[in-house]
């Protein structure tokens, strides 16, 4: 995830939630969708985890993670005037 992409998503109304293991992604998307949010994801890059993870022996397993973003559906934002 580049900082540029993060800024673009946030400018479009997306809130960065957290990094999640792809094995739990369906569950996460379902949960946020049921709460009324739109959900999108982006692949992670080493910068998403910070310097403490740089020397981690299991850093390769972090490639199984994605960044989860949510936002209130655009239609609801327009109708409410937010």
CNS distance restraints for C-alpha pairs under 8 A (distance, minus, plus):
assign (resid   1 and name CA) (resid   5 and name CA) 6.54 0.50 0.50
assign (resid   1 and name CA) (resid   6 and name CA) 6.95 0.50 0.50
assign (resid   1 and name CA) (resid  42 and name CA) 6.62 0.50 0.50
assign (resid   1 and name CA) (resid  43 and name CA) 6.03 0.50 0.50
assign (resid   1 and name CA) (resid  44 and name CA) 5.12 0.50 0.50
assign (resid   1 and name CA) (resid  45 and name CA) 5.17 0.50 0.50
assign (resid   1 and name CA) (resid  47 and name CA) 7.62 0.50 0.50
assign (resid   1 and name CA) (resid  48 and name CA) 6.92 0.50 0.50
assign (resid   2 and name CA) (resid   6 and name CA) 6.37 0.50 0.50
assign (resid   2 and name CA) (resid  45 and name CA) 7.50 0.50 0.50
assign (resid   3 and name CA) (resid   7 and name CA) 6.19 0.50 0.50
assign (resid   4 and name CA) (resid   8 and name CA) 6.25 0.50 0.50
assign (resid   5 and name CA) (resid   9 and name CA) 6.22 0.50 0.50
assign (resid   6 and name CA) (resid  10 and name CA) 6.23 0.50 0.50
assign (resid   6 and name CA) (resid  16 and name CA) 7.98 0.50 0.50
assign (resid   7 and name CA) (resid  11 and name CA) 6.02 0.50 0.50
assign (resid   8 and name CA) (resid  12 and name CA) 6.35 0.50 0.50
assign (resid   9 and name CA) (resid  13 and name CA) 6.60 0.50 0.50
assign (resid   9 and name CA) (resid  14 and name CA) 5.34 0.50 0.50
assign (resid   9 and name CA) (resid  15 and name CA) 7.79 0.50 0.50
assign (resid  10 and name CA) (resid  14 and name CA) 4.65 0.50 0.50
assign (resid  10 and name CA) (resid  15 and name CA) 5.97 0.50 0.50
assign (resid  10 and name CA) (resid  16 and name CA) 7.46 0.50 0.50
assign (resid  13 and name CA) (resid  71 and name CA) 6.09 0.50 0.50
assign (resid  13 and name CA) (resid  72 and name CA) 7.93 0.50 0.50
assign (resid  14 and name CA) (resid  69 and name CA) 5.84 0.50 0.50
assign (resid  14 and name CA) (resid  70 and name CA) 5.41 0.50 0.50
assign (resid  14 and name CA) (resid  71 and name CA) 4.78 0.50 0.50
assign (resid  15 and name CA) (resid  69 and name CA) 5.29 0.50 0.50
assign (resid  15 and name CA) (resid  70 and name CA) 5.33 0.50 0.50
assign (resid  15 and name CA) (resid  71 and name CA) 6.02 0.50 0.50
assign (resid  16 and name CA) (resid  67 and name CA) 7.35 0.50 0.50
assign (resid  16 and name CA) (resid  68 and name CA) 6.23 0.50 0.50
assign (resid  16 and name CA) (resid  69 and name CA) 4.49 0.50 0.50
assign (resid  16 and name CA) (resid  70 and name CA) 6.77 0.50 0.50
assign (resid  17 and name CA) (resid  67 and name CA) 7.41 0.50 0.50
assign (resid  17 and name CA) (resid  68 and name CA) 5.54 0.50 0.50
assign (resid  17 and name CA) (resid  69 and name CA) 5.41 0.50 0.50
assign (resid  17 and name CA) (resid  70 and name CA) 7.03 0.50 0.50
assign (resid  18 and name CA) (resid  67 and name CA) 5.78 0.50 0.50
assign (resid  18 and name CA) (resid  68 and name CA) 5.58 0.50 0.50
assign (resid  18 and name CA) (resid  69 and name CA) 7.57 0.50 0.50
assign (resid  19 and name CA) (resid  44 and name CA) 7.78 0.50 0.50
assign (resid  19 and name CA) (resid  65 and name CA) 6.09 0.50 0.50
assign (resid  19 and name CA) (resid  66 and name CA) 5.42 0.50 0.50
assign (resid  19 and name CA) (resid  67 and name CA) 4.38 0.50 0.50
assign (resid  19 and name CA) (resid  68 and name CA) 6.05 0.50 0.50
assign (resid  20 and name CA) (resid  24 and name CA) 6.99 0.50 0.50
assign (resid  20 and name CA) (resid  25 and name CA) 6.89 0.50 0.50
assign (resid  20 and name CA) (resid  65 and name CA) 5.15 0.50 0.50
assign (resid  20 and name CA) (resid  66 and name CA) 5.47 0.50 0.50
assign (resid  20 and name CA) (resid  67 and name CA) 6.37 0.50 0.50
assign (resid  20 and name CA) (resid  68 and name CA) 6.93 0.50 0.50
assign (resid  21 and name CA) (resid  25 and name CA) 6.70 0.50 0.50
assign (resid  21 and name CA) (resid  64 and name CA) 5.70 0.50 0.50
assign (resid  21 and name CA) (resid  65 and name CA) 4.35 0.50 0.50
assign (resid  21 and name CA) (resid  66 and name CA) 6.55 0.50 0.50
assign (resid  22 and name CA) (resid  26 and name CA) 7.99 0.50 0.50
assign (resid  22 and name CA) (resid  64 and name CA) 5.77 0.50 0.50
assign (resid  22 and name CA) (resid  65 and name CA) 5.54 0.50 0.50
assign (resid  22 and name CA) (resid  66 and name CA) 6.49 0.50 0.50
assign (resid  24 and name CA) (resid  28 and name CA) 6.33 0.50 0.50
assign (resid  25 and name CA) (resid  29 and name CA) 6.05 0.50 0.50
assign (resid  26 and name CA) (resid  30 and name CA) 6.08 0.50 0.50
assign (resid  27 and name CA) (resid  31 and name CA) 6.15 0.50 0.50
assign (resid  28 and name CA) (resid  32 and name CA) 6.30 0.50 0.50
assign (resid  29 and name CA) (resid  33 and name CA) 5.93 0.50 0.50
assign (resid  29 and name CA) (resid  39 and name CA) 6.27 0.50 0.50
assign (resid  30 and name CA) (resid  34 and name CA) 6.00 0.50 0.50
assign (resid  31 and name CA) (resid  35 and name CA) 6.45 0.50 0.50
assign (resid  32 and name CA) (resid  36 and name CA) 6.52 0.50 0.50
assign (resid  32 and name CA) (resid  37 and name CA) 5.47 0.50 0.50
assign (resid  32 and name CA) (resid  38 and name CA) 7.32 0.50 0.50
assign (resid  32 and name CA) (resid  39 and name CA) 6.98 0.50 0.50
assign (resid  32 and name CA) (resid  70 and name CA) 7.55 0.50 0.50
assign (resid  33 and name CA) (resid  37 and name CA) 5.02 0.50 0.50
assign (resid  33 and name CA) (resid  38 and name CA) 6.13 0.50 0.50
assign (resid  33 and name CA) (resid  39 and name CA) 6.96 0.50 0.50
assign (resid  36 and name CA) (resid  72 and name CA) 7.03 0.50 0.50
assign (resid  36 and name CA) (resid  73 and name CA) 7.50 0.50 0.50
assign (resid  37 and name CA) (resid  70 and name CA) 6.00 0.50 0.50
assign (resid  37 and name CA) (resid  71 and name CA) 5.49 0.50 0.50
assign (resid  37 and name CA) (resid  72 and name CA) 4.99 0.50 0.50
assign (resid  37 and name CA) (resid  73 and name CA) 6.09 0.50 0.50
assign (resid  38 and name CA) (resid  70 and name CA) 5.48 0.50 0.50
assign (resid  38 and name CA) (resid  71 and name CA) 5.33 0.50 0.50
assign (resid  38 and name CA) (resid  72 and name CA) 6.15 0.50 0.50
assign (resid  38 and name CA) (resid  73 and name CA) 5.71 0.50 0.50
assign (resid  39 and name CA) (resid  68 and name CA) 7.20 0.50 0.50
assign (resid  39 and name CA) (resid  69 and name CA) 5.78 0.50 0.50
assign (resid  39 and name CA) (resid  70 and name CA) 4.57 0.50 0.50
assign (resid  39 and name CA) (resid  71 and name CA) 6.77 0.50 0.50
assign (resid  40 and name CA) (resid  68 and name CA) 6.17 0.50 0.50
assign (resid  40 and name CA) (resid  69 and name CA) 5.31 0.50 0.50
assign (resid  40 and name CA) (resid  70 and name CA) 6.40 0.50 0.50
assign (resid  41 and name CA) (resid  66 and name CA) 6.20 0.50 0.50
assign (resid  41 and name CA) (resid  67 and name CA) 5.37 0.50 0.50
assign (resid  41 and name CA) (resid  68 and name CA) 4.68 0.50 0.50
assign (resid  41 and name CA) (resid  69 and name CA) 5.90 0.50 0.50
assign (resid  42 and name CA) (resid  66 and name CA) 5.58 0.50 0.50
assign (resid  42 and name CA) (resid  67 and name CA) 5.17 0.50 0.50
assign (resid  42 and name CA) (resid  68 and name CA) 6.87 0.50 0.50
assign (resid  43 and name CA) (resid  63 and name CA) 8.00 0.50 0.50
assign (resid  43 and name CA) (resid  65 and name CA) 7.05 0.50 0.50
assign (resid  43 and name CA) (resid  66 and name CA) 4.72 0.50 0.50
assign (resid  43 and name CA) (resid  67 and name CA) 6.21 0.50 0.50
assign (resid  44 and name CA) (resid  48 and name CA) 6.15 0.50 0.50
assign (resid  44 and name CA) (resid  62 and name CA) 8.00 0.50 0.50
assign (resid  44 and name CA) (resid  63 and name CA) 6.82 0.50 0.50
assign (resid  44 and name CA) (resid  65 and name CA) 6.31 0.50 0.50
assign (resid  44 and name CA) (resid  66 and name CA) 5.26 0.50 0.50
assign (resid  44 and name CA) (resid  67 and name CA) 6.09 0.50 0.50
assign (resid  45 and name CA) (resid  49 and name CA) 7.73 0.50 0.50
assign (resid  45 and name CA) (resid  63 and name CA) 7.81 0.50 0.50
assign (resid  46 and name CA) (resid  50 and name CA) 6.91 0.50 0.50
assign (resid  46 and name CA) (resid  54 and name CA) 7.44 0.50 0.50
assign (resid  47 and name CA) (resid  51 and name CA) 7.67 0.50 0.50
assign (resid  49 and name CA) (resid  53 and name CA) 6.08 0.50 0.50
assign (resid  50 and name CA) (resid  54 and name CA) 7.15 0.50 0.50
assign (resid  52 and name CA) (resid  56 and name CA) 7.77 0.50 0.50
assign (resid  53 and name CA) (resid  59 and name CA) 6.83 0.50 0.50
assign (resid  54 and name CA) (resid  59 and name CA) 7.28 0.50 0.50
assign (resid  55 and name CA) (resid  59 and name CA) 7.59 0.50 0.50
assign (resid  58 and name CA) (resid  62 and name CA) 7.49 0.50 0.50
assign (resid  59 and name CA) (resid  63 and name CA) 7.66 0.50 0.50
assign (resid  72 and name CA) (resid  76 and name CA) 6.83 0.50 0.50
assign (resid  72 and name CA) (resid  77 and name CA) 6.76 0.50 0.50
assign (resid  73 and name CA) (resid  77 and name CA) 6.59 0.50 0.50
assign (resid  74 and name CA) (resid  78 and name CA) 6.28 0.50 0.50
assign (resid  75 and name CA) (resid  79 and name CA) 6.18 0.50 0.50
assign (resid  76 and name CA) (resid  80 and name CA) 6.02 0.50 0.50
assign (resid  77 and name CA) (resid  81 and name CA) 5.91 0.50 0.50
assign (resid  77 and name CA) (resid  82 and name CA) 5.30 0.50 0.50
assign (resid  78 and name CA) (resid  82 and name CA) 6.75 0.50 0.50
